Amino acid sequence: MADEINPEKGDSSEPKESSIEVMPNSNIGKYDVANLPVTATSMSGPSKPSQAMAFGSILLGGLCGGLIGFAFTDLQCSGSCTGASGISALIGAIVGAGGVGVVSILALRAMNEWKSKSEPKTNINTGKDDQQDSLDD
């Protein structure tokens, strides 16, 4: 009788409270989703001013790439070549913005990693710096 519904699996119409179950051999226990322990972690993203500067530099890189692409085609073409110059400007803008975007993402990640490694770690229970505790001992 493989088609029978096992009532232990939770197919009843009663709503159950969601929870996280852990392995039976674990000493962690069972927590309700609403009452999970809170961990103190620092913000993992870069600051808003650095994000704004990166966005502005991507726009500037796209503008410069578009101008270079337009000028490159306009200098080589004789007569009216607005279509080719426009396509070259679009390709130059995409390449310029993409290149500056890659560099700005790498710079933001490096800056964020440097900031997270240079900050002293604080002890969650006492609120003191771990480095200061080792100096006091």
Sequence and secondary structure as in RCSB ss.txt:
>XXXX:A:sequence
MADEINPEKGDSSEPKESSIEVMPNSNIGKYDVANLPVTATSMSGPSKPSQAMAFGSILLGGLCGGLIGFAFTDL
QCSGSCTGASGISALIGAIVGAGGVGVVSILALRAMNEWKSKSEPKTNINTGKDDQQDSLDD
>XXXX:A:secstr
 TT   GGGS SSS    EE   TT SS  EEGGG         S  HHHHHHHHHHHHHHHHHHHHHHHHHHHH
H  S  HHHHHHHHHHHHHHHHHHHHHHHHHHHHHHHHHHHHHS  B TTT SBHHHHHHH 
